[in-house]
Amino acid sequence: MMLAFGAWVSPAADAAEIGLNRVNLGWQKPAERQAIIDAMKKSGVASVRLSLSAPVEPSLDAVRIAHEAGLRILLEISLNNRAFYPEGTSRRSAKGKSFDAFRLSDLDPERYRAVIRDALAKLDSQGIALVAVEPGNEINWAGYNGDLAVSHRKDSTETGDPAKISQGLDRYVDIVRVTHEELQASRLNRDAKLISGGLADMPIPFSRRIGLAIIPAPEWTVQMQRRGLDQYVDAYGIHLYPGGSHTKASRDGLVRDVLSFCGTDKAGKPCWITEWGVANTSPTCPIEDDKRTVLIDQIRAVIDRDIQAGRVTAAYYFDWDSPTPYSVWRCGGLSPAGRAAIRPMAD
């Protein structure tokens, strides 16, 4: 056990990554990238999840800025990059329900390799070491995986063409393997953790109601494991959005259910919660954030117990400053809920 911030915490807890999301930072102008990272650093953020999205060069510049600010970086590799797919590959239409998405079954592992190899070489040349790399995002949901079905029929149970879904799983594990190989060839990032793409936790009844198919995270993970995932990854990525309408007991139970497939180093693989959040829809300033802060404290307590047990080894709150109700940079400062989300493992 180790003493930190006046409380006894386990070695697993001491090593856990507690951070915030700031995805697609490369899409901002250079001065805005710098201002956002500066604000995060001044607010006590220690670790950040950034995206390697197209165009790649501005994304790498955002990584450089975060590194120079002393932030630890989890790099999510967006699969919504045309360079990863054969010429002429089209996205599957989401029929206005979400983003149009590429199909995992269309991924070209060697095209993917070329981009990742170049990006890692550039990070090496700049002296940048990452905490972890996470290929893909919510690949078990139709919003990000074009192999999964979009339907206008109410409460449709369709998930998509089973053969294409299976092929997409094959391709995904292929790019995890490629990522592992390229990390091992890197000078500075061979020790970066490799995390499977954070999976969506959306309830099936809700996904059917909105017409965007989902395959539950435990089931999707089993399918990846059968294809050899565990020989490459250090942890499984998962997303966690418990909502604010539950009782404390039911909310705790929901979190437990979402994290049910997470293991430990001694039995399976732990989870990295690469997104989690609670909404605050109030636009007022000064921010009214007391209710959300209470909910975040409750959820952090559950997450912290799993960190203590070694079943969870990272938790990145979503998100910093986007227009979504989950953001915590409000009214020119970090909200009370944001401070609660990134508090050290101390209680």
C-alpha positions as CSV (number, residue, x, y, z in Angstrom):
1,M,0.0,0.0,0.0
2,M,1.1,3.6,-0.6
3,L,0.3,6.8,1.2
4,A,-1.0,9.5,-1.2
5,F,-2.8,12.7,-0.4
6,G,-3.2,11.6,3.2
7,A,-5.0,8.4,2.5
8,W,-4.0,4.8,2.0
9,V,-4.4,3.6,-1.6
10,S,-3.3,0.4,-3.4
11,P,-0.4,0.4,-5.9
12,A,-3.0,-0.2,-8.6
13,A,-4.8,2.9,-7.6
14,D,-1.6,4.9,-7.4
15,A,-0.8,4.0,-11.0
16,A,-4.3,4.6,-12.4
17,E,-4.8,7.2,-15.1
18,I,-7.4,9.7,-14.2
19,G,-8.0,12.2,-17.0
20,L,-10.3,14.1,-19.4
21,N,-11.3,13.8,-23.0
22,R,-10.5,16.5,-25.6
23,V,-11.1,14.7,-28.9
24,N,-10.5,16.1,-32.3
25,L,-8.3,18.9,-30.9
26,G,-6.5,19.0,-34.2
27,W,-9.6,20.5,-35.9
28,Q,-9.1,23.7,-33.9
29,K,-6.8,26.5,-35.0
30,P,-3.2,26.3,-33.6
31,A,-3.8,29.2,-31.1
32,E,-7.0,27.6,-29.9
33,R,-5.2,24.2,-29.4
34,Q,-2.7,25.9,-27.2
35,A,-5.3,27.8,-25.2
36,I,-7.3,24.7,-24.5
37,I,-4.2,22.7,-23.4
38,D,-3.0,25.6,-21.2
39,A,-6.4,25.8,-19.5
40,M,-6.4,22.1,-18.9
41,K,-3.0,22.2,-17.4
42,K,-3.8,25.2,-15.1
43,S,-7.0,23.4,-14.0
44,G,-5.0,20.4,-12.7
45,V,-5.6,18.0,-15.5
46,A,-2.8,15.4,-15.6
47,S,-3.9,13.0,-18.3
48,V,-5.8,13.6,-21.5
49,R,-7.4,11.5,-24.2
50,L,-6.7,13.0,-27.7
51,S,-7.6,11.8,-31.1
52,L,-5.4,11.0,-34.1
53,S,-8.1,12.0,-36.7
54,A,-7.8,13.2,-40.2
55,P,-6.0,15.4,-41.1
56,V,-3.2,13.7,-39.2
57,E,-0.7,16.6,-39.0
58,P,-2.8,18.9,-36.9
59,S,-3.7,16.0,-34.6
60,L,0.0,15.3,-34.0
61,D,0.5,19.0,-33.3
62,A,-2.2,18.8,-30.6
63,V,-0.3,15.9,-29.1
64,R,2.9,17.9,-29.2
65,I,1.3,20.8,-27.4
66,A,-0.1,18.5,-24.7
67,H,3.3,16.8,-24.3
68,E,5.1,20.1,-23.9
69,A,2.6,21.1,-21.2
70,G,3.5,17.9,-19.3
71,L,0.2,16.1,-19.9
72,R,0.1,12.3,-20.2
73,I,-1.6,11.3,-23.4
74,L,-3.9,8.5,-24.4
75,L,-4.1,8.6,-28.2
76,E,-7.4,7.4,-29.7
77,I,-7.0,6.5,-33.4
78,S,-10.1,7.5,-35.2
79,L,-11.1,4.9,-37.8
80,N,-13.1,7.6,-39.7
81,N,-10.0,8.2,-41.8
82,R,-10.3,7.6,-45.5
83,A,-6.6,6.8,-45.8
84,F,-7.4,3.5,-44.0
85,Y,-9.7,2.2,-46.7
86,P,-9.3,1.2,-50.4
87,E,-9.8,3.9,-53.0
88,G,-13.5,4.5,-53.7
89,T,-14.7,3.1,-50.4
90,S,-17.9,4.8,-49.3
91,R,-19.4,5.3,-45.9
92,R,-22.7,3.5,-44.9
93,S,-25.4,6.1,-44.7
94,A,-26.9,6.6,-41.2
95,K,-30.1,7.9,-42.8
96,G,-29.8,11.1,-40.7
97,K,-29.8,9.3,-37.4
98,S,-26.0,9.6,-36.8
99,F,-22.7,10.0,-38.6
100,D,-22.3,8.2,-41.9
101,A,-19.7,5.5,-40.9
102,F,-17.1,3.4,-42.7
103,R,-17.5,-0.4,-42.4
104,L,-15.0,-2.2,-40.3
105,S,-15.1,-4.9,-42.9
106,D,-13.6,-2.5,-45.5
107,L,-10.6,-1.6,-43.3
108,D,-7.2,-2.2,-45.0
109,P,-4.6,-3.2,-42.4
110,E,-1.7,-2.2,-44.5
111,R,-3.0,1.2,-45.4
112,Y,-3.7,1.6,-41.7
113,R,-0.1,0.5,-40.9
114,A,1.4,3.1,-43.2
115,V,-0.4,6.0,-41.4
116,I,0.4,4.7,-37.9
117,R,4.0,3.9,-38.7
118,D,4.5,7.5,-40.0
119,A,2.7,9.0,-37.0
120,L,4.8,7.0,-34.5
121,A,8.0,7.9,-36.3
122,K,7.1,11.6,-36.0
123,L,6.3,11.2,-32.3
124,D,9.7,9.5,-31.9
125,S,11.5,12.4,-33.7
126,Q,9.9,14.9,-31.3
127,G,10.7,12.9,-28.2
128,I,7.0,12.2,-27.4
129,A,6.1,9.1,-25.4
130,L,2.4,8.2,-25.1
131,V,0.8,6.6,-22.1
132,A,-1.5,4.4,-24.3
133,V,-2.9,4.0,-27.8
134,E,-6.5,3.1,-28.5
135,P,-7.4,2.0,-32.0
136,G,-11.1,2.8,-32.8
137,N,-14.1,4.1,-30.9
138,E,-17.5,2.5,-30.1
139,I,-17.0,-0.1,-32.8
140,N,-19.9,-2.2,-31.4
141,W,-22.4,0.5,-32.3
142,A,-23.9,1.5,-35.7
143,G,-22.9,5.1,-35.1
144,Y,-19.3,4.2,-35.6
145,N,-19.4,0.9,-37.4
146,G,-21.0,0.8,-40.8
147,D,-21.4,-3.0,-40.7
148,L,-24.1,-2.6,-38.0
149,A,-27.6,-1.9,-39.1
150,V,-29.5,1.4,-39.3
151,S,-33.3,1.0,-39.3
152,H,-36.4,3.2,-39.6
153,R,-38.5,0.4,-38.2
154,K,-39.5,1.0,-34.6
155,D,-37.9,-1.4,-32.2
156,S,-36.1,-3.2,-35.0
157,T,-34.0,-6.2,-33.7
158,E,-31.8,-6.3,-36.9
159,T,-28.1,-6.0,-36.2
160,G,-26.7,-6.3,-39.7
161,D,-25.3,-8.9,-42.1
162,P,-23.6,-11.5,-39.8
163,A,-20.9,-12.3,-42.4
164,K,-20.0,-8.6,-42.7
165,I,-20.0,-8.1,-38.9
166,S,-17.7,-11.2,-38.6
167,Q,-15.4,-9.9,-41.3
168,G,-15.3,-6.5,-39.6
169,L,-14.3,-8.1,-36.3
170,D,-11.5,-9.9,-38.2
171,R,-10.3,-6.7,-39.7
172,Y,-10.4,-4.9,-36.3
173,V,-8.2,-7.5,-34.6
174,D,-5.9,-7.3,-37.6
175,I,-5.4,-3.5,-37.0
176,V,-4.9,-4.1,-33.3
177,R,-2.1,-6.6,-34.3
178,V,-0.6,-4.0,-36.6
179,T,-0.8,-1.4,-33.9
180,H,1.1,-3.7,-31.5
181,E,3.7,-4.4,-34.2
182,E,4.3,-0.8,-34.9
183,L,4.4,0.2,-31.2
184,Q,7.1,-2.5,-30.7
185,A,9.1,-1.0,-33.6
186,S,8.9,2.5,-32.1
187,R,11.9,3.9,-30.2
188,L,9.9,5.7,-27.5
189,N,6.4,4.1,-27.6
190,R,7.1,0.4,-27.3
191,D,6.0,0.5,-23.7
192,A,2.8,2.4,-24.4
193,K,-0.3,0.5,-23.3
194,L,-2.5,-0.9,-26.1
195,I,-6.2,-0.5,-25.4
196,S,-9.0,-2.0,-27.5
197,G,-11.4,0.6,-28.9
198,G,-13.7,2.0,-26.2
199,L,-17.1,0.2,-26.6
200,A,-20.4,1.8,-26.2
201,D,-22.6,0.9,-23.2
202,M,-25.9,1.9,-24.8
203,P,-28.9,-0.2,-23.6
204,I,-30.3,-2.4,-26.3
205,P,-33.9,-1.1,-25.9
206,F,-32.7,2.4,-26.5
207,S,-30.6,1.5,-29.5
208,R,-33.6,-0.3,-31.0
209,R,-35.8,2.7,-30.4
210,I,-33.4,5.1,-32.2
211,G,-32.7,2.6,-35.0
212,L,-29.0,2.2,-34.5
213,A,-27.9,-1.4,-33.7
214,I,-25.6,-2.2,-30.9
215,I,-23.9,-5.5,-29.8
216,P,-23.3,-5.5,-26.1
217,A,-19.8,-4.9,-25.0
218,P,-19.3,-8.2,-23.2
219,E,-20.5,-10.1,-26.3
220,W,-18.4,-8.0,-28.7
221,T,-15.3,-8.5,-26.4
222,V,-15.8,-12.3,-26.5
223,Q,-15.9,-12.2,-30.3
224,M,-12.6,-10.2,-30.3
225,Q,-11.0,-12.6,-27.8
226,R,-11.9,-15.5,-30.1
227,R,-9.9,-13.8,-32.8
228,G,-6.8,-13.4,-30.6
229,L,-7.3,-10.0,-29.2
230,D,-5.8,-10.8,-25.8
231,Q,-2.3,-11.5,-27.1
232,Y,-2.0,-7.9,-28.2
233,V,-3.9,-5.6,-25.8
234,D,-3.1,-4.6,-22.2
235,A,-6.7,-3.6,-21.4
236,Y,-10.2,-3.4,-22.8
237,G,-11.7,0.0,-23.6
238,I,-15.2,0.7,-22.4
239,H,-17.5,3.8,-22.2
240,L,-19.8,4.5,-19.3
241,Y,-22.8,6.9,-19.2
242,P,-25.0,5.9,-16.3
243,G,-27.5,8.9,-16.6
244,G,-29.0,10.9,-13.8
245,S,-32.5,9.4,-13.5
246,H,-31.6,6.3,-11.4
247,T,-31.5,5.9,-7.7
248,K,-28.0,5.6,-6.2
249,A,-28.4,1.8,-5.8
250,S,-29.6,1.3,-9.3
251,R,-26.9,3.6,-10.7
252,D,-24.3,1.6,-8.8
253,G,-25.7,-1.6,-10.2
254,L,-25.7,-0.2,-13.8
255,V,-22.0,0.7,-13.4
256,R,-21.3,-2.8,-12.1
257,D,-23.1,-4.3,-15.0
258,V,-21.2,-2.3,-17.6
259,L,-17.9,-3.2,-16.1
260,S,-18.8,-6.9,-15.5
261,F,-16.4,-8.2,-18.2
262,C,-13.4,-6.4,-16.8
263,G,-10.8,-8.7,-15.3
264,T,-7.5,-8.2,-13.6
265,D,-3.9,-8.9,-14.5
266,K,-4.3,-12.3,-12.8
267,A,-7.5,-13.2,-14.5
268,G,-8.2,-11.7,-17.9
269,K,-7.6,-8.0,-18.8
270,P,-8.6,-4.9,-16.8
271,C,-10.6,-2.1,-18.4
272,W,-9.8,1.4,-19.3
273,I,-12.8,3.6,-19.1
274,T,-11.9,5.9,-22.0
275,E,-15.2,7.9,-21.7
276,W,-17.6,8.4,-18.9
277,G,-19.9,11.2,-18.1
278,V,-23.0,12.8,-16.6
279,A,-25.0,15.5,-18.4
280,N,-25.8,19.0,-17.1
281,T,-28.2,20.6,-19.6
282,S,-28.3,24.0,-17.8
283,P,-26.6,26.8,-19.8
284,T,-26.6,29.3,-17.0
285,C,-23.6,31.2,-15.7
286,P,-22.5,30.9,-13.0
287,I,-22.9,27.2,-13.5
288,E,-25.4,25.3,-11.4
289,D,-23.5,22.0,-11.0
290,D,-24.3,20.7,-7.5
291,K,-26.5,17.8,-8.6
292,R,-24.1,16.6,-11.3
293,T,-21.2,16.9,-8.8
294,V,-23.1,14.5,-6.4
295,L,-23.7,12.0,-9.2
296,I,-20.1,12.1,-10.3
297,D,-18.9,11.6,-6.8
298,Q,-21.1,8.5,-6.5
299,I,-19.9,7.1,-9.8
300,R,-16.2,7.8,-9.0
301,A,-16.7,5.9,-5.8
302,V,-17.7,2.8,-7.8
303,I,-14.9,3.3,-10.3
304,D,-12.4,3.8,-7.5
305,R,-13.4,0.5,-5.9
306,D,-12.6,-1.2,-9.2
307,I,-9.4,0.7,-9.5
308,Q,-8.4,-0.6,-6.0
309,A,-9.3,-4.1,-7.1
310,G,-7.2,-3.8,-10.3
311,R,-10.2,-4.3,-12.6
312,V,-10.1,-0.7,-13.9
313,T,-6.8,1.0,-14.5
314,A,-7.9,4.3,-16.1
315,A,-10.9,6.6,-16.2
316,Y,-11.2,9.6,-18.6
317,Y,-14.2,11.8,-18.2
318,F,-16.0,13.0,-21.3
319,D,-15.6,15.8,-22.0
320,W,-13.7,19.1,-21.6
321,D,-15.3,21.9,-23.6
322,S,-17.5,20.7,-26.4
323,P,-21.1,22.0,-26.9
324,T,-22.5,18.7,-25.4
325,P,-24.1,18.7,-21.9
326,Y,-21.3,16.5,-20.7
327,S,-18.7,19.3,-20.9
328,V,-17.0,20.5,-17.7
329,W,-15.3,23.7,-18.9
330,R,-18.1,26.1,-18.3
331,C,-18.4,29.9,-17.8
332,G,-14.6,30.3,-18.2
333,G,-13.5,27.7,-15.7
334,L,-13.5,24.1,-14.6
335,S,-16.8,23.2,-13.1
336,P,-17.2,21.6,-9.6
337,A,-18.3,18.4,-11.5
338,G,-15.1,18.5,-13.5
339,R,-13.0,18.9,-10.4
340,A,-14.8,15.9,-8.9
341,A,-14.2,13.8,-12.0
342,I,-10.4,14.2,-12.0
343,R,-9.8,14.3,-8.2
344,P,-6.9,12.1,-7.1
345,M,-7.5,8.7,-5.6
346,A,-7.6,10.1,-2.1
347,D,-10.9,9.1,-0.4
